[in-house]
């Protein structure tokens, strides 16, 4: 009797499982596509100063205010070596340079009456 109930339950419930899995896959596809297009649109219409590395990490939620460094130090004894500091300095200097240059170009364009780029 149990084997017959298992077979009946399998054939009765299988369509509902397939429908649920299909709906989940479709929803994941729709959400993923929408987020991809939103990200691409933001990259297309934003200026360089709005897409600087600081703003990008802030937008993605990657700013942790040093909590990851503290956890790595306490849990694993990890310390930051000189090459990490040099790399961080290069990234920070690049972001500052690009932001200042774009602001200067925007001021020059405003002085000349050229509409801003989008």
GROMACS elastic network, one bead per residue, 0.5 to 0.9 nm:
[ bonds ]
;  ai    aj funct       b0    kb
    1     4     6  0.51677   500
    1     5     6  0.62536   500
    1     6     6  0.86436   500
    2     5     6  0.50472   500
    2     6     6  0.61041   500
    2     7     6  0.86528   500
    3     6     6  0.50245   500
    3     7     6  0.62671   500
    3     8     6  0.86363   500
    4     7     6  0.51474   500
    4     8     6  0.61551   500
    4     9     6  0.84997   500
    5     8     6  0.50241   500
    5     9     6  0.58784   500
    5    10     6  0.83070   500
    6     9     6  0.51152   500
    6    10     6  0.59502   500
    6    11     6  0.86316   500
    7    10     6  0.50636   500
    7    11     6  0.63036   500
    7    12     6  0.85398   500
    8    11     6  0.52942   500
    8    12     6  0.59760   500
    8    13     6  0.84329   500
    9    13     6  0.57489   500
    9    14     6  0.80473   500
   10    13     6  0.54416   500
   10    14     6  0.57450   500
   11    14     6  0.54375   500
   11    15     6  0.75634   500
   12    15     6  0.68878   500
   12    16     6  0.80173   500
   13    16     6  0.54371   500
   13    17     6  0.64571   500
   13    18     6  0.88341   500
   14    17     6  0.51844   500
   14    18     6  0.61998   500
   14    19     6  0.85985   500
   15    18     6  0.50787   500
   15    19     6  0.60723   500
   15    20     6  0.85822   500
   16    19     6  0.50280   500
   16    20     6  0.61133   500
   16    21     6  0.85825   500
   17    20     6  0.50707   500
   17    21     6  0.61187   500
   17    22     6  0.84628   500
   18    21     6  0.51522   500
   18    22     6  0.59996   500
   18    23     6  0.85056   500
   19    22     6  0.50669   500
   19    23     6  0.60504   500
   19    24     6  0.85297   500
   20    23     6  0.51543   500
   20    24     6  0.61265   500
   20    25     6  0.86072   500
   21    24     6  0.51037   500
   21    25     6  0.61706   500
   21    26     6  0.86081   500
   22    25     6  0.51167   500
   22    26     6  0.61434   500
   22    27     6  0.85790   500
   23    26     6  0.50535   500
   23    27     6  0.60581   500
   23    28     6  0.85075   500
   24    27     6  0.51054   500
   24    28     6  0.60709   500
   24    29     6  0.85229   500
   25    28     6  0.51025   500
   25    29     6  0.61336   500
   25    30     6  0.86486   500
   26    29     6  0.50698   500
   26    30     6  0.61726   500
   26    31     6  0.86291   500
   27    30     6  0.50978   500
   27    31     6  0.60879   500
   27    32     6  0.83902   500
   28    31     6  0.52530   500
   28    32     6  0.59117   500
   28    33     6  0.83986   500
   29    32     6  0.51527   500
   29    33     6  0.59791   500
   29    34     6  0.84562   500
   30    33     6  0.52266   500
   30    34     6  0.60743   500
   30    35     6  0.86117   500
   31    34     6  0.51134   500
   31    35     6  0.61417   500
   31    36     6  0.85466   500
   32    35     6  0.52228   500
   32    36     6  0.61226   500
   32    37     6  0.86545   500
   33    36     6  0.50749   500
   33    37     6  0.61832   500
   33    38     6  0.85294   500
   34    37     6  0.52171   500
   34    38     6  0.60851   500
   34    39     6  0.86116   500
   35    39     6  0.60978   500
   35    40     6  0.85397   500
   36    39     6  0.51795   500
   36    40     6  0.61570   500
   36    41     6  0.85507   500
   37    40     6  0.50168   500
   37    41     6  0.59795   500
   37    42     6  0.85244   500
   38    41     6  0.50955   500
   38    42     6  0.61879   500
   38    43     6  0.86497   500
   39    42     6  0.51495   500
   39    43     6  0.62450   500
   39    44     6  0.86624   500
   40    43     6  0.51150   500
   40    44     6  0.61933   500
   40    45     6  0.88210   500
   41    44     6  0.50274   500
   41    45     6  0.62425   500
   41    46     6  0.83845   500
   42    45     6  0.54191   500
   42    46     6  0.57550   500
   42    51     6  0.88661   500
   43    46     6  0.55139   500
   43    47     6  0.81604   500
   43    51     6  0.74027   500
   44    47     6  0.83034   500
   44   118     6  0.78065   500
   45   117     6  0.88107   500
   45   118     6  0.51965   500
   46    49     6  0.80432   500
   46    50     6  0.59587   500
   46    51     6  0.65646   500
   46   118     6  0.62533   500
   47    50     6  0.53054   500
   47    51     6  0.64481   500
   47    52     6  0.87930   500
   47   102     6  0.84677   500
   47   117     6  0.74551   500
   47   118     6  0.62391   500
   48    51     6  0.50253   500
   48    52     6  0.59952   500
   48    98     6  0.75776   500
   48    99     6  0.72402   500
   48   102     6  0.69713   500
   49    52     6  0.53276   500
   49    55     6  0.85171   500
   49    95     6  0.87198   500
   49    98     6  0.73123   500
   49    99     6  0.51175   500
   49   100     6  0.83695   500
   49   102     6  0.64740   500
   49   103     6  0.75520   500
   50    53     6  0.89648   500
   50    55     6  0.65678   500
   50    56     6  0.81926   500
   50    99     6  0.86574   500
   51    54     6  0.79881   500
   51    55     6  0.59399   500
   51    56     6  0.57788   500
   52    55     6  0.54508   500
   52    56     6  0.61362   500
   52    57     6  0.87497   500
   52    95     6  0.60726   500
   52    96     6  0.86846   500
   52    98     6  0.78034   500
   52    99     6  0.71094   500
   53    57     6  0.61168   500
   53    58     6  0.84309   500
   53    91     6  0.80565   500
   53    92     6  0.82472   500
   53    95     6  0.62967   500
   54    57     6  0.53899   500
   54    58     6  0.61485   500
   54    59     6  0.85752   500
   54    63     6  0.87364   500
   54    92     6  0.84732   500
   54    95     6  0.75879   500
   55    59     6  0.59641   500
   55    60     6  0.85709   500
   56    59     6  0.50588   500
   56    60     6  0.62323   500
   56    61     6  0.86164   500
   56    62     6  0.86509   500
   57    60     6  0.51047   500
   57    61     6  0.61269   500
   57    62     6  0.50942   500
   57    63     6  0.62558   500
   58    61     6  0.51013   500
   58    62     6  0.59551   500
   58    63     6  0.57003   500
   59    62     6  0.77034   500
   59    63     6  0.88561   500
   60    63     6  0.82186   500
   61    64     6  0.79508   500
   63    66     6  0.81646   500
   64    67     6  0.57100   500
   64    68     6  0.67450   500
   65    68     6  0.80248   500
   65    69     6  0.88803   500
   66    69     6  0.52146   500
   66    70     6  0.63055   500
   66    71     6  0.87301   500
   67    70     6  0.50379   500
   67    71     6  0.61241   500
   67    72     6  0.85469   500
   68    71     6  0.51328   500
   68    72     6  0.60778   500
   68    73     6  0.85118   500
   69    72     6  0.51522   500
   69    73     6  0.61084   500
   69    74     6  0.86274   500
   69    78     6  0.80960   500
   69    79     6  0.80980   500
   69    80     6  0.83360   500
   70    73     6  0.51129   500
   70    74     6  0.61226   500
   70    75     6  0.83955   500
   71    74     6  0.51856   500
   71    75     6  0.57092   500
   71    76     6  0.78276   500
   71    77     6  0.89808   500
   71    78     6  0.89614   500
   72    75     6  0.53261   500
   72    76     6  0.53193   500
   72    77     6  0.64334   500
   72    78     6  0.55061   500
   72    79     6  0.78776   500
   73    76     6  0.56699   500
   73    79     6  0.61505   500
   74    77     6  0.57728   500
   74    78     6  0.78199   500
   75    78     6  0.80632   500
   80    83     6  0.82275   500
   80    84     6  0.63126   500
   80    85     6  0.73461   500
   81    84     6  0.56041   500
   81    85     6  0.68097   500
   81    86     6  0.89989   500
   82    85     6  0.51588   500
   82    86     6  0.61821   500
   82    87     6  0.86401   500
   83    87     6  0.60429   500
   83    88     6  0.84643   500
   84    87     6  0.51258   500
   84    88     6  0.60931   500
   84    89     6  0.85077   500
   85    88     6  0.50614   500
   85    89     6  0.60376   500
   85    90     6  0.86158   500
   86    89     6  0.50477   500
   86    90     6  0.62305   500
   86    91     6  0.87213   500
   87    90     6  0.51225   500
   87    91     6  0.62728   500
   87    92     6  0.85895   500
   88    91     6  0.51556   500
   88    92     6  0.60477   500
   88    93     6  0.84729   500
   89    92     6  0.50990   500
   89    93     6  0.59425   500
   89    94     6  0.84222   500
   90    93     6  0.51731   500
   90    94     6  0.60595   500
   90    95     6  0.86162   500
   91    94     6  0.51532   500
   91    95     6  0.62417   500
   91    96     6  0.87124   500
   92    95     6  0.51548   500
   92    96     6  0.62312   500
   92    97     6  0.85981   500
   93    96     6  0.51267   500
   93    97     6  0.60477   500
   93    98     6  0.85788   500
   94    97     6  0.50895   500
   94    98     6  0.60854   500
   94    99     6  0.84547   500
   95    98     6  0.52750   500
   95    99     6  0.60332   500
   95   100     6  0.85349   500
   96    99     6  0.51895   500
   96   100     6  0.60906   500
   96   101     6  0.84993   500
   97   100     6  0.52726   500
   97   101     6  0.60303   500
   97   102     6  0.85440   500
   98   101     6  0.51168   500
   98   102     6  0.60421   500
   98   103     6  0.85000   500
   99   102     6  0.52802   500
   99   103     6  0.61715   500
   99   104     6  0.86256   500
  100   103     6  0.51064   500
  100   104     6  0.61292   500
  100   105     6  0.86431   500
  101   104     6  0.50604   500
  101   105     6  0.61719   500
  101   106     6  0.85644   500
  102   105     6  0.50480   500
  102   106     6  0.60682   500
  102   107     6  0.85980   500
  103   106     6  0.50405   500
  103   107     6  0.62209   500
  103   108     6  0.86795   500
  104   107     6  0.51244   500
  104   108     6  0.62548   500
  104   109     6  0.86466   500
  105   108     6  0.50621   500
  105   109     6  0.61134   500
  105   110     6  0.85582   500
  106   109     6  0.50881   500
  106   110     6  0.61284   500
  106   111     6  0.86000   500
  106   116     6  0.68808   500
  106   117     6  0.87285   500
  107   110     6  0.50671   500
  107   111     6  0.61777   500
  107   112     6  0.86953   500
  108   111     6  0.50624   500
  108   112     6  0.62906   500
  108   113     6  0.86001   500
  108   114     6  0.86209   500
  109   112     6  0.50970   500
  109   113     6  0.60322   500
  109   114     6  0.50039   500
  109   115     6  0.70771   500
  109   116     6  0.70649   500
  110   114     6  0.58821   500
  110   115     6  0.70489   500
  110   116     6  0.75295   500
  111   114     6  0.77476   500
  114   117     6  0.88644   500
